[in-house]
Amino acid sequence: MEALRVVSASPQADAAATVELFGSFMLGGDEFALPALSIREVVNFPERMTSVPLAPSYLEGMFTLRGSVIPVVNLGRLFDPAAPAAQASNKIAIIDYLEAQVGLLVHATGEILRVRPEQRSRLRYAEGSTQGVVAGTILLEEGRRLVQVLDIERLVRIENVPQVQSMRASGAETRRQLRVVGERRHAISFRAAGARFAMEMKAIQEIIRVPELAESILASPLCRGRIQFRGMQVPVVDFAALAGGQPAQASAEQRILVAHIGEATLGFLVDEVESILHFTSDEVLAIPLLSKERSAMFAGCVARAGEEDVILLDHEGIFSRSEMGQMDLGHRQLYPAQGGASTAAGQRAGRQVYLSFRVGELFALELKQVREIIDHAGDISHPPGMPDYLCGVLNLRQQLISLVDLRRLYGMAAGEGAGKVLVIERDEGRYGLVVDAVADIVTVGDGKRFAAPSLVKVSATAQGLSAESNEVVELPQTDGSTHSTCLLDLERVMKRILHVA
């Protein structure tokens, strides 16, 4: 906690048993106080503040502090929605009450006050009143100084804070379920409504480019229309609108995540598909402050040092059973399937998700072969005596990754820019393949995957990266055409790396 000047509320000494300790702080021209024991610490405004979807106006966002997600309440906006937003010069007082931690945005810290009973007065408000967070006042300096006392219990029970209460109710069991050490999970991260989200791969059937959406009788602010998907008519949900942001604007980066939730198939329109996210259950931090609206859709937050926080979705909680039934069953009844369900089921088994990237030319890998996609930056060391094609060792979350420059490994000219790193995992360790850029993540049917033509095999030199491919895959392009892309045999690439080493 920041150093606070201790003052006495009155020149007369009183019995210690009758004196209460309060910590004060300033907000605009007003002075407030909280019981000193409830103030865990006061911290500077964080460098990164993650916005919370569907949050009330007085919730500035959330940040992580020593393994906990702290929601930040702008007390000024709790009283007046038109009050100014947070500034970097503000402080955050962390209050801790009955296992719930909340950050209060303050302009400056004050003092530790020793208050006698006769210096306090208590206020009462009608049930549900916002101003009910002020419990009373403290009169100091013969009435010339008025300090408003906040009600700590009401602060963690304000409207739209259901998960603070549920955390207290569920206690250790919730934390135990969120921290099952060692359980590895996989998700696709994407952007929408100005935030970064992730949905577990077990729910995602495909990632597709955005076709022209057909009109739907069941269209709404959330449902933008429908697409034909494997003979079915699938409703397309605007995820930005779902998360409380502005509707998505058309762009070349937009994608539709086709997800299978229960018996329903839904498409989620997102601004951009970013990467794959590998994590363990013990990395998922509870989000203790959300809107009542659709709070079940948020499974937690994956927060890592030096990286942007990712809001993890619980795909089964995004919609209620009735909402899913209305959209999914409603579209199936209004727009009958073409080719039958059996045909769609048969097509489902013959599709793969591919990651395309550039190393001069366009190449592809099956997405499941890549553990993670990261920037070519961070804590990179350069031990002496490394082979020329190794451009460093990266410390990624306490894991050492050997960075392999594919251009150098295959005798190509140096590229421009920092590039991206595809992290792959083998029994002998982890490797980062440095590529020029990541192009796309798309799902393609097995019918678009072929053996490489003999002409390609003959023309590929022993030093060329194309030589490490026996297959090509037809990948869709933004203009609607397809591109025959070499599908790398990752095992052959690894053998070359280890052989040269």
N, C-alpha and C positions, 0 to 999 in steps of 0.2 A: 504494500500500500504506500502511496505517496506520504511524505512527512506532513503531519497535520499539527497545527499549533493548538495546544491544550489550553483552554480558558475556563474560568469558573463562571457559572451562570449568575452567581450572586456573591457579593463580598462576604456575606455571613456564611460561616461553615455550618454544615448540617450533618446529621448522622449518615454514615455511608450506606446504611440499609435503605434509606429513603431517597437516595440520589440515583437517577437514571442517566446512562451515558448515551449520547446521540452523536452521529457523524453528520455534519452539515455540508451542503454544496450549493452552488449558485446555478440558476437557470434563468438567463435574461436578467431582469432586475429583481427577481424573487429568490428567497432563500428557503431551502427545504432541508429536512433532516430525516434520518432513518435510525433505528436502534443500532448502535455501534457494532454489536455482535453479529448483526445480519449482513454487514458489509464485509465481503471477503477480501476485496482489494480494489484499487482504482488503477486503470491501465490507460495508456494512450490509445487514440483512435487507430484501429488496425490498418495495415497497408491494404489488405483485401477484405472487402465486405461482400458477402454473397447475398443477392436478393432472394427473397422467399416468395415463391409463386402464391397467388391468391391471398397474400397477406393484407391485413388492415393497414391504413395509411400511416399509423403511428409505429409500425414495425420497420425500422431502417434496414434490417437484414440480419445476417448471422455471421459469426466468425468462430474459429476454433482456438481454444486456449487450453494448452496442456491436456489434450485428449478429450475435451468436452466441447460440444457445440453450444455457443452462447447466443441467444437471440437478443437483439438490442432494441429497446423501446425508447422512442423519442417522446419523453414525457410532455414536452411542449405541444406536440401534435395530439397527444391523448386528450389534452384540454381544448385545443384549437386545431382542427385539421389543416388550417391555412398557415400554421407556424412554420418557420424555416426548416429546411432539411439539415442533416448533419454536415459538419465541416471537419476538416482534418485536424483543426486545433482543439476540437472538443475532447473531453475525457469520457471514459465509461466506467461507472461504478458497478462492480459485480456484486449482486446480492445473492445470498444463499439461504434458502428457507425450505425446510422439509424436503431435501433432495432435489429441489428445483433451483436452477441457476438462471438468472436473468440479468442482462446488462442495461443500466439506465444511462441514457445520454445526458451528460452534464456539461456545463460551460467551464466550471472551475470548482476545485475542491475547497472546503472551508475549514471547519474546526471540529474538535471533539468538545462537546458541550456536556457539562455536569448540571443536570436539571433537577430541581426539587419539585415535589408534587404540586405546590401552590403556584408554580410558574407555568403549569400545563393546563390547557382546556381541551375538551374533546368535542368533536362535531359529529352530527348524525345526518345522514342523507337518506332519501327514499331508496328502497331496494333497486339495484340496477343502475343507479346514477353513476355517470363517468367520474364526476368529482368525488365519488366515494373513496377514491384512492387517497384523499387527504383525510387523515383521522382526527386531526386537531391542530393546535398551535402551541408555540412556546413564546412567552413574553419575556424579553431580556432588556437590560439597561433601563429599568423602571418604565417599561412599556414602550420605549422608543424603537425597539427592534423586535420584529415579528418573524418567527420561523414557522413554516408550515410542516407538520409532521405527516409523513406518508405512512399509510397502512400497508405493511409488508405483506400481509396475507391477501389483501385485495389485489395487490400488484401481480401476484402469481395466479389470480383467479379472474382477471379481467376478461371481457368478452373475446372470443376467438383464441383462447389458450387452452384447448381441451387436452393437449398432450402433456402439459405440465401436470395436470391433475391425474391423468392416467399413469404417468411415470411414478407418481407418488403411490398410487393404488397398487400397481403391479410390482413395484420395488425391485428386489434382486432378481426375480424371475425374468423380467424383461431384459435386464442387463445380461443375464446368463444366456438367453436365447440369441442376443445380438453379438455375443463374443464367444462363439464356438471356434476355438483356435484350430487352424489347420484346414478348415473347409474351404476349398478353392472354388471360386465362382467366376463367371465370365459374363460380360455385358457389352452392349454397343452404346457408345456415348454419342450424343447429338446435341445440337443447339436449337433452342426455341424460346421465344419471349425474353430474349436477352440473357438467358441462363443456360447452364450446362447440365444435362440430364443423362441418365443411363438406364437402359432396360435390359434385363437379363436375356441372354441369347436363347435360353430354353423357350422363351415366349415368342421370339421373332422367327417367322417362317421365311421371309424374304425382305430384301431391301431393293426397291425398284425406283427407277426414274419416274417423274411425274407425268403421266399421260394426260390427255385432255379429259377432264372430269365430265361425266354425264350428269345431267340434272336428275334430281331425286325429289319425289313427292315428300319425303321425310327430311328434306333439307332444313337446317336450323343454323343458329350462330356457331354451333360446334361442328355440325355435319356439313361439309362443303359440297358433297355430291357423292358419286359412286364410280367405281371402276370395275371392269370385267377382269376377274382374276381366276385363272384355271377353270373357266366355265361358270364361275359364280359371280354374282353382283355383290361387291364388297363396299360398305360405306366408308367414306374417308373423313376422318376427324381432324380438324385443325388443332394441332397440339398447342400452338401459341394462344389461341382463344381459350382452350381448356385450362391453361395455366394462368389465365387472367391477364394476358398481354394483348397487344394489338394483333389482329389477324395477320397471318403470314403473307408476305409480299412475294410474288412470283420471282424466281431467280434460277439460274442454271445449277446452283448447289442444292436446291431443294430435293428431298427424297420422300418416299412413302415407306414407312416401316409396316409391313403386313404382319400382324400379330395374331396368334391363336390364343384366346383367353376363354377357358372353359370350353364350351361348345361353339363359341362365337368366333368369327374371323373379322377383324377390323383393320383398317388402314389408318396410320397416324402420319399426317403431313408435318414434316419438320423442316427447319431452315437449312440444316446441314448435318450430314452424318460425319462424325469426326474420326473415331478410332475404336479399337477394342480395349476394354478395361478388364484386366485380371485383378482380382482382389480376394481377400479372405474375409470370412464373416467377422473376425475380430477387428477389421478395419472400418466396419460400418458403425458410425456414431449416430445415436438417436438425435432426432431434431425435436427439441422440446417445445417449439412454439410455432403453430400453424393456424391458418384459418379453419374454422369448423367445416367450411365447404371443401369437400373432397380430401380431407386430411388423411384418409386411408390409403391414398395413392402414393404417399411418400414413405419409403422404407427406411430412409436414413440418409446420411451424408458420408461420402468417402473423401477424406481430407488428407492431403499429403503435402509435406513441406516443399515449398517452391512451385507448387502446382495449383491450378484453379480447382476449387471445390466442385465435386460432382454430386448432384442430387439423385439418389438412387430411387427408382420407382418400384412400387409393388404392383405389378401388372394386373394382379387379380383384384386390386382395390381401386383401380382407376374409375370404373363405372359400377353402379349398382346392378344387381341381377336384372331388374326391370328395364334399366336403360340399355343394357347389352341386348336384352331380348327384343326391345323395340327397334333398335337399329339393325341388328343382325337378322333376326327372324322376319322383321318387317320388310327388309329389302329382299330377302329370299322369297317371301310370299308375293311381293309386288312384281319382282323381276326374276322369273324362274331361271334355274341353272341351265346352262347350255352344255350338253354332253354328259350330264349326270354326275352324281357325287363320286361314283366309282372311278370315272375318268380323272376327276380332280385328285382323288387320293393316289391314283397311279402316277400322276405327274409330279406329286409332291416329293416322291422318293427320288426322282431323277433330277435334282437341282442342287447346285453348290453355290456358296458365297465366295466371291473372288475379290482380292485386293489387287488393284492395278497401280503400277508405279513406273517411274522413268529412271533409267540409267542410260541417258542418250535416247534410246528407243523405249517403246512401251513394253513392259513385261507384266506378268501376273503370277500370283500365288494363291492357293486356297487360303481363305482368311483364317481357318482353324490352325494353320501352320505358324501363324504369327502371334506371339504372346502379347506384344504391345507395340504401339507406334509413338515415338517421342521425337522431340527436336534434337538436333545435333548441337547440344549446348549443355552446360552444367559443370559438375565437378569432374573434369577430364584431366587425367595425368598422362605423362609421356615418359614411361620408364626407358632408360637407355638400352640399346641393343635390340629394339623391336624390329621385326621385318617391315619392309617399306609399305606393304599393304595394310598394316595395322596402324591406324591413325590415333590410337590412344586407348586408355582404359577408363571407362565411365563408372563412377560410383552412383548407382541408382538405388536409393532406399536401402543402403547397406549391402547391395549386391554388386559385385564387380562384373562389368560387361566389356568384353574385348570388341572394339570397334573396327570393323572390316570395311575398308574403302573398296567397293566393287570395281570402281574405275581402275584403280591401281592394280588390283588383283588380276584383272583381265587386260592389262596393257592399254587402257584407254586414256585419252587426254583428260586433264583435270577439268572438273565441272565448275560452274559458277554458283555462288551462294552457299549457305550452310547445309542445306538439304535436310532430309529426315532420316531417322534410324528405325529399321524394322528389327525388333528384338525377338530372337528365336531362342529356343531352349533345347539343349541336348544333354545327355547324361553327363558329359564331361564339363558342362558349364553353359553359360549364356553368351550369346554373340549378338552384336548389333551390326546389321548390314546397312551401310551408309548409301542412300540412294539420292538422286537429284530431287525428287518430289513424289508425293503420293497423289495419285490421280483420282481414284474412285473406289468405292465398295459397292459391288453389284451382285445380284443373284442371276445365274444363267443356267438354263436347262442343259442336261447332259448331251442333248442332241446338238448343241453348239460347240462341243469339244471333240477335236479330231486328232489323229496322228499327224505329226508334222510332215508336210510333203517332202519327198526325197530331195527335191531341188534345194530346199532350205537347209537340209542336213549337209548336203555336199558343199554349199556355198559358205557355210559357217566355218570360220577358221578355228583352229584349236585354242586360240587366245580369246575368242569372242564369247561374250556372255550368252549369245544365242545358241552356242554349242551345247549348253547345259539344258537343252529342251528337246523333248521327243514329241511334245504335243502342242497344239495351238487351241485357243478358245476364242470364239467370236464374242467380243464385248460390245454392248450398245454404246453409242456416242451421243453427245448432246443434240446433234442435228438429226437424230433418228436413224443414222446409218450404223453399221457395225465395223469393228476393226479386228483383223486377225492378229491376235496377240500371243507371243511365245509364253507358254506356261513353264516356268522354271522347275526343274527337278532339284528340289532343295537338298536331297541327299548327295547329289553329284556336286553341288556347290560346296557343301560341307567337306566332302572328301578332298576337294581341291584346296580348301583352306587348311585342312589338317596336313595334307601332303606337302604343301609349300612350307608350312611351319616346321 
